[in-house]
Amino acid sequence: MTQALSGPAATAGVDRALAHALADELVALTGALADLAYELGSEPETLRRHMVGIQSVDRITQVQLAVADILRSDAPAAARIDGVTLETLADRLRARVADAA
């Protein structure tokens, strides 16, 4: 059984520098995905045919940015999750942390 994260020393179970590096990678990927979604959405026919997929890319980028924020935070796990503005993601994270405790 895995112990849940708690306290400022716990940074997603990884070294703080690594957590920040991973967060930077997520932000860079988010930018690339956002650019792709913009490019695809700027073509009316592509937008009509792939609206759901393009919206999925937007949700993915929001989750990536939220995860990056969590990785960069020094707050306890509960506070990190409380800061997540995507309610469904926050709920999933709470459930997974509770299951791991």
C-alpha positions as CSV (number, residue, x, y, z in Angstrom):
1,M,0.0,0.0,0.0
2,T,1.3,3.5,-0.9
3,Q,1.3,6.3,1.6
4,A,-0.6,9.5,0.6
5,L,1.4,12.7,0.1
6,S,1.5,15.2,2.9
7,G,3.5,18.2,4.0
8,P,5.7,20.5,2.1
9,A,8.5,17.9,1.6
10,A,6.2,15.7,-0.5
11,T,6.3,16.7,-4.1
12,A,4.3,14.1,-6.0
13,G,6.7,11.4,-4.7
14,V,9.6,12.8,-6.6
15,D,12.6,15.1,-6.0
16,R,11.5,18.8,-6.1
17,A,13.9,19.6,-9.0
18,L,12.5,16.7,-10.9
19,A,8.9,17.7,-10.2
20,H,9.6,21.2,-11.5
21,A,11.3,19.8,-14.6
22,L,8.3,17.5,-15.2
23,A,6.0,20.5,-14.8
24,D,8.0,22.4,-17.3
25,E,7.7,19.5,-19.8
26,L,4.0,19.4,-19.3
27,V,3.7,23.2,-19.9
28,A,5.8,22.8,-23.1
29,L,3.6,19.9,-24.3
30,T,0.5,22.0,-23.5
31,G,1.7,24.8,-25.7
32,A,2.3,22.4,-28.6
33,L,-1.1,20.9,-28.2
34,A,-2.8,24.3,-28.0
35,D,-1.0,25.3,-31.2
36,L,-2.2,22.2,-32.9
37,A,-5.8,22.7,-31.8
38,Y,-5.6,26.3,-33.0
39,E,-4.3,25.2,-36.4
40,L,-6.9,22.5,-36.8
41,G,-9.7,24.8,-35.5
42,S,-8.8,27.6,-38.0
43,E,-9.8,25.4,-40.9
44,P,-13.7,25.5,-40.9
45,E,-14.1,22.0,-42.5
46,T,-11.7,20.4,-40.1
47,L,-13.3,22.2,-37.2
48,R,-16.8,20.9,-38.2
49,R,-15.5,17.3,-38.7
50,H,-13.4,17.1,-35.6
51,M,-15.0,19.5,-33.0
52,V,-15.2,16.8,-30.3
53,G,-11.5,15.9,-30.8
54,I,-10.4,19.5,-30.7
55,Q,-12.4,20.1,-27.5
56,S,-10.7,17.0,-26.1
57,V,-7.3,18.6,-26.8
58,D,-8.5,21.6,-24.8
59,R,-9.4,19.5,-21.8
60,I,-6.1,17.7,-22.0
61,T,-4.2,21.0,-22.0
62,Q,-6.2,22.2,-18.9
63,V,-5.4,18.9,-17.1
64,Q,-1.7,19.2,-18.0
65,L,-1.5,22.7,-16.7
66,A,-3.2,21.7,-13.4
67,V,-0.8,18.8,-13.0
68,A,2.1,21.1,-13.6
69,D,0.8,23.4,-10.9
70,I,0.5,20.5,-8.5
71,L,4.0,19.4,-9.2
72,R,5.4,22.8,-8.5
73,S,3.5,23.3,-5.3
74,D,5.0,22.9,-1.8
75,A,1.6,22.7,-0.2
76,P,0.2,19.5,1.4
77,A,-1.6,17.2,-1.0
78,A,-5.1,18.2,0.1
79,A,-4.3,21.9,-0.5
80,R,-2.8,21.1,-3.9
81,I,-5.9,19.2,-4.9
82,D,-8.2,22.0,-3.5
83,G,-6.4,24.4,-5.9
84,V,-7.4,22.4,-8.9
85,T,-10.1,24.3,-10.8
86,L,-11.2,21.3,-12.9
87,E,-13.7,19.7,-10.6
88,T,-13.7,16.3,-12.2
89,L,-9.9,16.1,-12.0
90,A,-9.9,17.2,-8.4
91,D,-12.5,14.6,-7.6
92,R,-10.4,11.9,-9.3
93,L,-7.3,12.9,-7.5
94,R,-9.0,13.0,-4.1
95,A,-10.3,9.5,-4.8
96,R,-6.9,8.1,-5.9
97,V,-5.1,9.7,-2.9
98,A,-7.7,8.3,-0.6
99,D,-7.4,4.8,-2.2
100,A,-3.6,4.9,-1.8
101,A,-3.8,5.9,1.9
